[in-house]
Amino acid sequence: MANDYDLVILGGGMGGYVAAIRAAQLNLKTAIVEKDKLGGTCLHRGCIPSKSLLKSAEVYKTVKNAMDFGISTNHATLDFSKVQTRKKTIVERLYKGIQSLMNKGKIDVYEGTGRLLGPSIFSPLAGAVSIEMNNGAENQILAPKNLIIATGSCPRQLKEIPYDNQHILSSDDALELESLPASITIIGGGAIGIEWASMLTDFGVKVTILEYAEQLLPTEDKEISNEISLQLKKRDVQIVTDANILSYSIEENDSVKIQVTCNGEQKEYVSEKVLVCVGREAVINDIGLENTEIEIDAHYIKTNENYQTAESHIYAVGDCIGGLQLAHVASKEGITAVEHIAGLKPDKVNYEDIPRCVYSSPEIASVGLTEKESKAKGYHIKTGKFPFHANGKALIHGEKNGFVKFVVDAETNDLLGVHMIGHQVTELISETGLAKVLDATPWEISQTVHPHPSLSEIIFESALSVDGLQLHSERGLQNVQ
């Protein structure tokens, strides 16, 4: 006997459980199938635990530099076991919160591994779900009118240097370290690699980054990449770009030697641990896709703008469809899919309006097109930039490094992109994200009165700087007669 639902969601991560909450609000009888824990990668193996560790690293660095604020402290010591305990406490609290939301929304949660069935006695269409229950109970069959696949992603592995969970670590492994290594080589200079490099160097670990591309954060604005490289190097992080991994070996002292080619020259790097951060891949194997007409493109589920697959009653959202693999993107896609199922005709998601954040020190945030992307699309552009060191609140925080950069269409004054690096820019980015959604121009942003002193004044000054009118800079006075 099958259990009937308006909607079944395969995967209880950020995309899945948020979609379930929206479905409950719309009075759809909803169930989630989750093989591990509600919250998925973001809560248990990604966003939340890593940012907890980053906060501890920030506090440790601040305490060590307390004299900069006129405060004398005893020698700062790091208890990494308590750092990990704090992380686990935060995760557990949020996990209980999600469970409470499921109960409040009368959303059924099945703990087990779900697989899609083809047309059968349970449903004339593909998309019924067979669940192998975690507790060993008899398999459950769910027969939904609609299905959302939200199975997420896992760390991508390099064939040249496979994970062994001891010497060669994934980001999942690194989150469970019981003690810090003396040294580590991070393969990959994208967002995840940069966050780990920033965190570990602040914890006192000797860090080397090996990046295959010619710059760190290859998809970000070149000036942002240059600035984060400069700031990491100031903290003794070794950065190697154009690095192609050849092989590795475990040495007699239990360290790891990695051989790479860099600009045609072969080099070796030795460290206690290696952390591989080369992106993530969709978790879509062994979920029964072969029993459906769903199409796969480059190992991601193919959907239309409403997140429907080739089976129109089956949707897919989040990391398993590729694109921007970010938790807030998965949430938005899940909400959009549910609203389409409910017949609400939601607006198409505009990915150029979605903020992207890196929670390193300094933080990085951006929305829209980079300068290079804007030119490639044929725009004639103008830019404006304002530094943190000219902002009073930044100096009060003791965080003078960084800037905010606007990229603007010179012909229409439309905002094409905003790129930030500096203290708390992952909070500041939302103002410019709203500006993008509302098609605001830099002039309109500059007409918003920003409180003083505040970091948000940097946005105000950056908007003015597009036309050379910034106030707290000599450049804003260069045309005075």
Helices and strands as residue ranges (DSSP letters): E 3-10, H 14-25, E 30-34, H 40-45, H 47-64, G 66-69, H 80-104, E 108-116, E 129-133, E 140-149, E 153-155, E 168-169, H 171-175, E 183-187, H 191-202, E 206-210, H 222-234, E 238-240, E 243-250, E 256-262, E 265-271, E 273-276, E 280-282, G 289-291, E 296-297, E 300-301, E 314-316, G 318-321, H 327-341, G 351-353, E 356-358, E 363-368, H 371-376, E 381-387, G 388-390, H 392-397, E 403-409, E 415-422, H 425-437, H 442-446, H 457-465, G 474-477
